[in-house]
C-alpha cells in the first residue's frame, strides 16, 4: 500500500510540475502581450495627436482658401469689351493723325 501511495504522490508531483511550467509560460506570454498592448496604445495616442494636428492644419488651410477666394477680383467680359473699344479708338486716332500728316 505504501508503494501505491508513493506512486500517487509522484504522479501528483509530476502533474504539479507540468502545471507550474504551463503557468510560467502563460505568465511570460501575458507579459509579452501587455508590452505589445502598451506599445499599441502609445502608437494610437501618437496617431490621434497627428490626426488632430492634421485636422487643425486642414481647418487653417480652408480658412486661408476662403479668405483668398473672397479677395479674388473677378474680371468679366465687359472689361475685355471695354478694352477692345479703347484699342479701336486709339487705332482711329492714329489713323486720323497719319491722315493729317499726309496733308
C-alpha positions in Angstrom: 0.0 0.0 0.0 2.8 2.4 0.8 4.2 1.9 -2.7 0.8 2.8 -4.2 0.6 6.0 -2.1 4.2 6.9 -3.1 3.1 6.3 -6.8 0.1 8.6 -6.4 2.3 11.3 -4.7 4.8 11.1 -7.6 2.0 11.4 -10.1 0.7 14.4 -8.3 4.2 16.0 -8.2 4.6 15.4 -12.0 1.2 17.0 -12.7 2.1 19.9 -10.4 5.4 20.4 -12.2 3.7 20.3 -15.5 1.1 22.8 -14.3 3.8 25.0 -12.8 5.6 25.0 -16.2 2.4 25.9 -18.1 1.7 28.7 -15.6 5.2 30.2 -16.2 4.6 30.0 -20.0 1.2 31.7 -19.6 2.7 34.4 -17.4 5.6 35.1 -19.9 3.0 35.2 -22.8 0.9 37.6 -20.7 3.9 39.9 -20.1 4.7 39.9 -23.8 1.1 40.7 -24.7 1.0 43.5 -22.1 4.1 45.0 -23.6 2.6 44.9 -27.1 -0.6 46.4 -25.8 1.3 49.3 -24.2 3.2 49.9 -27.4 0.0 49.8 -29.4 -1.7 52.3 -27.1 1.3 54.6 -27.4 1.1 54.4 -31.2 -2.6 55.0 -31.1 -2.1 58.1 -28.9 0.6 59.4 -31.3 -1.7 58.8 -34.3 -4.6 60.6 -32.6 -2.3 63.6 -31.9 -1.1 63.6 -35.5 -4.7 63.4 -36.7 -5.7 66.3 -34.5 -2.8 68.3 -35.8 -3.7 67.5 -39.4 -7.3 68.4 -38.8 -6.1 71.8 -37.4 -3.9 72.3 -40.5 -6.8 71.5 -42.8 -9.1 74.0 -41.0 -6.4 76.7 -41.3 -5.9 76.0 -45.0 -9.7 76.1 -45.5 -9.8 79.5 -43.8 -6.9 80.7 -45.9 -8.6 79.4 -49.1 -11.9 81.1 -48.1 -10.0 84.4 -47.5 -8.2 84.1 -50.8 -11.5 83.4 -52.6 -13.0 86.5 -51.0 -10.1 88.6 -52.2 -10.2 87.5 -55.8 -11.5 90.2 -58.1 -13.5 88.8 -61.0 -12.7 90.3 -64.4 -15.5 89.5 -66.7 -16.2 90.0 -70.4 -17.4 93.6 -70.1 -13.9 94.8 -69.1 -12.5 92.9 -72.1 -15.1 94.6 -74.4 -14.2 98.0 -73.0 -10.6 97.4 -73.6 -11.3 96.4 -77.2 -13.3 99.7 -77.6 -10.3 101.6 -76.2 -8.0 99.9 -78.7 -10.3 100.7 -81.5 -10.4 104.4 -80.5 -6.6 104.5 -80.4 -6.4 102.9 -83.8 -8.8 105.5 -85.2 -6.8 108.4 -83.6 -3.6 107.0 -85.0 -5.2 106.7 -88.5 -6.5 110.3 -88.1 -3.0 111.5 -87.1 -1.4 109.7 -90.1 -4.0 111.2 -92.5 -3.3 114.7 -91.0 0.4 114.2 -91.5 -0.1 113.2 -95.1 -1.9 116.5 -95.9 
